[in-house]
Amino acid sequence: MKIAIIGGGIAGLSAAFELEKAAAAGDVEYDLFESSGRLGGVIYSLPAEGCVVEIGPDSFVTEKTATSELCKELGIADQIVGSDDANRRTCILVNNKLVPLPDGLMFLVPTKLMPSITTPLFPLTTKFRMAMEFLFPPRPHVGDESVASLIERHYGKGMVDRLADPLLSGIYGGASNLLSAQSVLPGMVTMEQKYGSLGRGMLAMRSQANKAKKAAAKNPDKPAAPRPAPKPMFSTLRNGMQTLVDAIIQRIDNRRIHLHAKVETMQKSADGWQLTLLENGKQKTTTYDAIILAVPAHAAAAMLEDTDQTLAHELNEIPYSSSATVSMIYSEDEVGKLPEGFGFLVPASEKCSIMACTFVQRKFPARVEKGTAVLRSFIGEARNPDLFNSPDEVIIERVAEDMRNVLGITAKPKQWFVHRWYGGMAQYAVGHKQRIEKIKQLVETLPGLFLAGNAYDGIGVSDCVRLGQQMARTALKSSVATPVSVVSA
C-alpha cells in the first residue's frame, strides 16, 4: 500500500510516525510532503537567555493523553514537565486593574454565590442574574447557538464581556458570539437540558463524583487505592514543544520527507489518487492508494476542488483566525513584583493592545532561567487588525506600553520575539458539528481520502496527534475499494 501525507504539522508527523512503524513491519510505502521548508507547523521553540521561548503552542492539556503517550513511545517521556498549579491563578483586566477569578468558578459557571457576588469582576446586574440562575428550569435542545447566546441567557451580557469572551479568545482565538456552544461547550448544552441551571448542574456532577468516591472507599472487598497526586492542568516538554517534533523526525526515514513540495493537482482515478507536485522547482506526478490531508481546511478545499466541489465548499466554510505571539525576556528584578498566578486575560472593552499575557516563569518555572522573567502576550487580528499588520517594532512598542500601564514595567526587554500565525486556528462556528457530519459523509464517498488537523475534532496539540494517528491507522486498514469513516466528530 502506498500512502501520501500532505502537511508536515504535528498531525501529519503523527500520521507519518504510525506509517513508519507499519513500513518497518510490512508492505507499506509512504511519503510526507510539506510545502514550506520546515516541519512542525505551529510548533516552534527557540532557546534564548537560558530560557525556552515558544513561538507557537506552549503546552498540551494533561487530561488529553495522546501527546504524553506519543512521548513515551518516542522515549522522551522524561522530558515532560507539568505546570506549577500551586501558582495557578488567572486574572481579568477590569478598568485597568487585575481582578482574580472568584473562588468556585468552574470554567464559566459560578458554583459559590458569595465569592461571585463580592468580586469586582462582574457588574451588579450579572451578580443578580447569577443568584436567579439557580432557579432555571430544564430547557429542551433547539439546535446549535453561539457560546455568547448560551452564557448570556444564564448570566447576562456582563458575564460574556468580562469572562466568556476573554477566556475563549485565549483558548480558541475567537469571539464567543461566533463560536458554537454545541462544539465548544457540549457539556454545558447537555447540562442545560437536564438541569436547567448550569450552577445546579455543576454542583450535581460534583456531588455524584464525591458519592462514587465514598462508595468505593466503603467497599470491604476492594481495598482503597492510595489517592494519586493531582495531575497538572498543562504539560509541556522541558526544552520546548519542538522536542516532540524533533523526536518524531529522528524516527522517520528522511527519504520519505519532502520539503518545499507543493501540491498542484490532486485527482481521483481508478488506480487511487494521482498527485502532481512541484518539489524544489521540479514537477512530478505519482499515484497513491490513499491520501491523508493534514493541512488547514481551506488548503484541503483547494486541492479537492476538481474532485468534489460540494466537499470543497464545506471545507472552505470552516473559518480560521490569525494571531501573533509576542515574547519579551526581562531580568526578574527589573519587572518588580508581578501579580500572583499564571497571567491575565483582557476583555475587548479594555484599552489594551493584547488579548492575554502569560508569566512563563510562573507557569513553567523549569523552562526559565532563575532571575529571568518571560512575558508571553497575544494579539488577535480580528480584534486589532491594524496592530497585527504593523511592523514588529511597532508591536513591541505597543506591548511594552501595555506592560507599563498594567504591570508597571518600565524596563526594556533583553530580547523580544514576534511571530504572526496567519490562519493558524480553526474556528468552531455555530453549526460546526453539523458541517463536520456532512464533510464526513462526503469523504466516505471518496475511498482512500482522510482528513486530519485542528479543523475537525479538537484544536489542541493532543487532538491533532490523536487524529493524525487515527487517520494513519484507518488508512492502513482500508482498501481503495472500500469507503471508510474519515473524520471523527
N, C-alpha and C positions, 0 to 999 in steps of 0.2 A: 504494500500500500504506500502511496506517495502523497504526502500532505504538505501544503504550504501554509505558513503563518504570516499574515500581513500585519505588521505593527510590532515594534520592539519595546513597548512599555512593559510594566510588570505583569499584565495579563498575558501578553504574547510570550514573555520569557517563562512564565509559569507553565504555559502550554508546551513550550519548547523543551523544558526540563522533563515533562511527562513523556514526550515523544522520544527524547534522548534515551530514557530508560527502556522504552519499548524497542528502539532501534538496536540497542545492545543485546536484547533478548530475542528478537525475531526479525521478520522480513518487513521492516518499516523504513521508509526514507522520508526525510522532511527537509524543508528549507525555511528559514526565517528571513523576511525582507523588511527592512526599516528604511524609510525614505530619508531620514536625517543621518548625521554622522556619528551618533551615539545611541546606546541602548539605555533603557531605564525610564523613558518617558518623563513624567513629572518628578520622579525620584532622583534627587541630585544633591549630594552633600559635599561640602568644602571644608577643609581644615583652615583655621585662622586663629592666630594669637593663642594657640594651645587649646582652642575650642572647636566644636563641630557646628558649622553653620548649615542649616537645612534650607535649601533654595525651594524645595517642594514640601511634601508632607513630612512632618517631624516624628510621626509615630503611627501606631495602629491600635485599635480598640482591643484590649486584652481578651475580653469575652469572645471575640471572633477569632477562633483558634487557627485558621488556615495559615496565617503567616508564621506563627510560632511553630506549628507542625512542620512547615517547609524548612524553617531554620534548623530544626532538629535533624531533618533528613540531609541537609546540606552540611551539617557538622559545625554550625555556628550558633547553636543554642546558648552557649556560654557567653555570647556577646549581648544577649537580651538583658535589658535593664528596664525596671518599671518606673513610672512617675512617682515622685515623692508625695504621696497622697496625704501625708501628715500636714503638708503645707497647702493642700488643695483648697483653694477658695477663689471664687470669681467675683469681681466687682463690675458694676454697671456705672458708666459715667452719666450722672444726672446733674444738670446745671453746673457743669464743670467740676463736680465733686464725685469721688469714687464711693459708691454705696455697695456694701457686700450683699450678696443674695441672702434673703432671710432663712433662718432655720426652718426645716420642714418642707422646703420647696423641692418637690420631686420632678425634675426637669421643668415642665411648665405648670405644674399643678401644686398649689398650696395645700398642705395637709395639716399644718398647725396655724390656727387662726391668729393667735396673739402676735407672733413674730411678723406675720404678714401685715397686720393692722398697724403695728408700731414702726415698721420700716419707712424711711422717707423715699423708698424706691417707687412706690405706687401712689397715684393721686387718690383723693378721698373717694371719688366715685368708684374706682376699681376696688378699693377695700370694702365698700358696701356690697358690690357685686360678689366678692369672694365669700362673704357671710351668707348671702342669699343662694349661692351656687349649690350649697349642700342640700337644698330643697328641690333641685331639678329632678323631674320625673324621667324615666327611660324614654328614649327617642328612637323611633324606627329609622333605619338607614334609608336615605332617599337619594343615594348617589354620591359621587365624589364632590368635594368642595375644597376651597383653599384652607390652609392652616390658619390664616388670619380669620376666616369666617368661623371656624370651629372655636378658636380661642376667644374671639370677641363675643360670640354668643354666650359663653360661660362667664367671662370675666371683664368684658368691656374692652374698648379701644386702648385704654391705658396699659393694659397687660400686653397687648400686641406691640405697641410702640416702645415700651420700656424693656420688654423681656423677649417676646417671641421673635421679633424682627432681628435684634442684635444677636441672639443666640443662634438662630438658624442661618443668619448671614455668616457666622463664624464656622458653621458646620458645612453648609451647602453652598455658600457663596451666593445665595438668592434671597429674594424678598418673600415674606410669609404670605403675602396676598397672591403670589403666583404658584407657590408650592402646593402639591397635592396632600391633603390630610390622609387620604387612603394609603398613599405610598410612603409618606414621611412619618406619620403618626398612626399606624394601623391599630396599635394597642389602644389608643385613646378613642378611636372610632368605635371599636368593639365595646370598650368600657361604657361609652355613652349609651349604646343600645341596651346594655344590660342593667346599668345602674342609674343612668341619667346624669347624676353628678359625678364629675371626674374626681373630685375630692373624696367622695364616698367610695368610689371605685378603687382608688389607690389605697385607702385605708383597709378596704375589704381584702384586697390582694395581699397586703402586708399581714393582716390577721390570719389568712389562710396559710401563708408561709410559716408563720410562727406556730400555728397549731400542728402543722406537719412535722416541724422540728421537735415539738414537745412529745408528739405521739411516737416518733422514732426513738426518742430518749427513754420513754417508758416501756418499750418493748423488751421483756425479760429474756426473750430468745435471741436477741441480737444485741450484743454489747455495743454501747455507744462509741462511735469512732471519734478519735480526737478531732476537735474543731480545727479545720485548716486555717492557715493565716489568710486574711483577706487579700484578694488579688488587687494589684493596682489597676486603676481605670485605663491607663495607657501604657503601652510598652514600646520600646524602640531598641535600636542597636547602638552599643556604646560608642562606636566610631562612625555612626551615621547610618541612615537608611540605605545609603549607597552600598554598604557592606552586603546587603541582601542581593542587590543587582550583580555585584562583582562575583559573589559566590556562585550564582546561577551561571554566569558567563564562563566561569572556570570549569564548570561541569558539562558544558555543551561543546560539541565538536565545532571548532571555529570554522571549519569548511562549510558548515550549514548556515552561517551567519552572513548576511549580505547587507552591508550598509550602503547608503546613497542609492537605494534601489526603489524606484517609484513605479507603482502600477499604472500603466497607460490604459489597458483594457482588460476586462475580465468577462469571459463568455462561457455559458453552459453549453456543453457539447455531449454527444453520445458517449464519448470516452471519459467524461468527467468535467473538469474545469480548465479552460485554456487561459493562461496568464501571459500577457505581453508586458514586459517590464523594461524600463530604462535604468540600467545599472552602471554607474560610473561612466555615463555617456554612451554606453553600448546597448542596443536594443536586443532583447532575446524573448522568445516565446517557448513556454513549457506547459505541458498538460499535467494536472494533478487530479488524484482521486477525490480529494477533499480540500476545502479552504477554511481556515479559521481567520475570520476578520477581527483582529484585536485592535481596532482603530476607532476614533470617535464616530458617532452615528452618522454625522453629515459626510465624513470621508467614506464610510461604507456605502452611503446612499449614492455618492458619485460613481463608485465602482460598479454598483448594481443597476444603474440607470438603464442600460441596454438590455438587461436580463429581466427585470421586473420593475416597471415604473411605479406600481402601487406600493411595493415594498420600499422602494427608494423614497417615495413621498412620505411614508410613515416614519422612516428613519430621519428624514430631513426635518420633521416636525418636532423632534426632541431638541429643546433649546439648550444652549450652553452659556456659561458665564465666564468672564475673564477677570483675573485678579493679579495683583502684584504682591510679592513678599519683599519686605524691607527689613534687613537685619543690621543692627548697629551694635558694635562692640565698644564697651567703655571699661575703664578702671573702676572697680566697685566703689572705691572711696570717693570717686568723682560724681556718682549718681546719688549719693546720700542714702537715706533710709527709704526704701520703697515700701508701698503698702503690702500687707500680708497677702499671700496667695500666688496663683499662677499668672495673674494678669487681669486685664479688664476688657469689657466689650463696650462698644459705642453705638447708641441709638442714632438713627439718621437725623433726628431733631437737634443733636448737639452740633456746635460749631467746631467740628474736628475733621481733619482730613482722612483719618484712618477709621477702619471698622473694628479693629481689635488690636491688642498688644499682649504678647506672651513674655513673661520673665523666664527665660530659658534656664537660668541658674537655679530657679526655684522648682521648675517642673522636672528637669532632668539635670540635677547637680553633677552627676558623673561625667557629663559631656562638656562642662565648662571649667576652665582652669580656676583654681582658687584665687580670689582677688579680682575676678573679672565678672562683668555683667554683660549679658547678651539680651537685647530687647528686639523682639521679632514682631513687626507690625504688618498689617494687611490693608491693601487699598483695592476697592472694587470698582471696576469700570462703570458698572450700571449706576452706582451712587455718585461717583466722582470722575466722569469721563475726561474732563479737561486735565486733571492732575495725572490720571492714569497714563495719558498720552504725552505728558510733558517729559523733558529731558531728565535723566537720573539726578542731576544736581538740583533741579527744582523740587523733585520728590523728596530728596534728603532734607532740603531746607524746610519744607513744609512739615515733614515728620518730626524733625528736630524741634520745630516750633510747638507741635503738639506735646512732645516730651517736656518741653519747658513749661507750657501752660498747665498741663495735667499733673506732671510728676515733679516739677521744679528743677529739672536737669538743665544746667546751663553749659556744661562741658561739651566739647566736640568729641564725637566718637573717634576711637583709634582707627577703626576700619568700618566700612559700610558696604552693603551688597544690595542691589536692586535687581529683581528679576520679574518680568511680566510673563504670565501664563495666559496666552490668548486661547479662549475657548477651552480651558482646561477642565472645567467642572460641568458635568451634565446636570440639568435641572429637571427634577421630577415634578413637572407641571400638573395642574388639575387634569385628570383623565389619563394619567401616565399608565396606570395599571391596565386599563382597557386597551391603550395603544400597544403595550408590550404583548398582551394576549393576541392582538391582531398580527403583530410582527411575527410572533411565534407560529401562528397558523400559516402565514405566508411563507416563512422559511421552511416549514415542513413539506412544502410542495417543491422544494429545490434540494434534492438529495445531495449530501456532501458539503452543504454550506452550514457554517457555525459562526455565531456571534459572541464576542466576549468584550468586556470593558465596563466602565462605570456608568454607561447609559441605560443599563437594563435592570439589574437586581442588586443594587448596593454601590455606593460611591467610594467606600474606603479601600485602603490597600488590601486588606484581607478579603474583601468582596471580590476584588479584581483577581487576586491569587486563586480564590476558590473557583471563579467562573473560568479562568484560563485552564486550570487543571481539569475541570469538569468537561469543557468542550473537547480537550485533547483525548480524554478517556472515552467520551462518547464517539468521537470520530474514529478511534481505533476499533470500537465495537461495531460500527456501522459498515454498510457497504454502499456503493454508489447507487445501487438499485433500490435501496430501502429508505423511505423518508424517516427522519429522526426528529426528536424533540431538540430544539436548539437553544432557546432562551429559557432559563429557569426564573419564573416570576413569582 
